[in-house]
């Protein structure tokens, strides 16, 4: 995986069930000031429906801070950050109209694709493990039944062997 794409995927967060990037990271990659990025979004707000861009809540910001993804609120620029989905990143590149924005939006989309492919591989692995678990569970339950039967048989034999005999035994006097 390209080094830049790798770095981008490490800055993708999941909020509201969507993979998103913070506005400050996008501003850095597009080589614009965060305030300029927010201005362009505000001027072209119709291009950014809710599933393209949204503003994080205080609780969501606390999650970022508590997971040490963001060292402090100061890094966020003093306001609640906007986050952009894959589609929002494309729209943002169209709105900013710079060569750098176009180049980086392509790399960012590739990072989202790489993340999806990785997730699909993990899902396939999880399904394979679940299948293995269910098939081995059946086998191990059979082994467990056999072991239980053997243990009961052994206990019965020990009980019979340890049982005290009642009555007169030849040789006892």
Secondary structure, 3 states (H helix, E strand, C coil): CCHHHHHHHCCCEEECCEEEEEHHHHHHHHCCCHHHHHHHHHHCHHHCCCCCEEECCHHHHHHHHHCCCCCCHHHHCCCCCEEECHHHHHHHHHHHCCHHHHHHHHHHHHHHHHHHHHHHHHHHHHHHHHHHHHHHHHHHHHHHHHHHHHHHHHHHHHHHHHCCCCCCCCCCC
